[in-house]
Amino acid sequence: ETGLIDLMIGAYLSGADVIKVSCEGEISRKTRANVRDFLRDTRGMEIEHDDDKEIRIVSILNPSELKLQVSINRMYILISSLVRDALAVIEGEDVDLLSDIVERERQIDARRLLLERQVAASLQIPSVEKRLAVDRFTAMEHANIARVLERMGDHATRLASLVKEHSKVIKIGAEEMPLKAIPKWSKELKTIVHNMYTRDVGLIHSAKLELAKLRDDVESAESDIWTGRGSAERLLCEFRISESVRRLCAYSVNFAEALLNMLMHDRLEKFER
């Protein structure tokens, strides 16, 4: 049973359409719990057969039916909602806005796994590559973007969790760093995501520069946190919030760079034809 989930995830990412879990004796409760966890953390997999000694899981989602951008967009929406709701709670909204942090984090991770499964399929099966309308380089850059977004999701989750657990001690104003950076971050990230479709290289590059400056501004203001008066809990919490906002900006720069690489590759391919 040790490492069963890792083995199942590995099979899922490699593009397996059928995953069988079998035992010589009766399948244990722990193994069944692992199977449930796997189904919760992935997309497009369902149990086809279940008896005392074997569970057979099958894919019900054709990897070529869902465009790669759909998962990217869903991850972006989940990340943005976590950060937006965290800011709203700091500004006075009910902390219940953040009651489903764990579920949103799981959805982000599940989308990343789904996209990597699709990329693996596109690299192995020419018909999938054709239907997804991607070449190998573009497929790999989509996987790279998904991993960047997963890291952003980790920091959005951390930010939301800090606000949920310490909302009463946080004293940063919405017009102070790092909180005042959040609307600007949100605007520039939206520009980047939107231009996965419109492909305006100039706007993506401009957003990247703005986010890099914002990251540096947040970092410059971090030293001021420790000069303020307050409990150790409050100061540490506010520093961690600043750190997560800064990392969100930094990973957004990485996102923009990966997208620029992808779009320039596409332009060169068309030029060479």
Helices and strands as residue ranges (DSSP letters): H 4-13, E 18-22, H 29-41, E 45-50, E 54-59, H 68-90, G 95-98, H 101-124, H 126-132, H 136-166, H 181-198, H 201-225, H 232-272
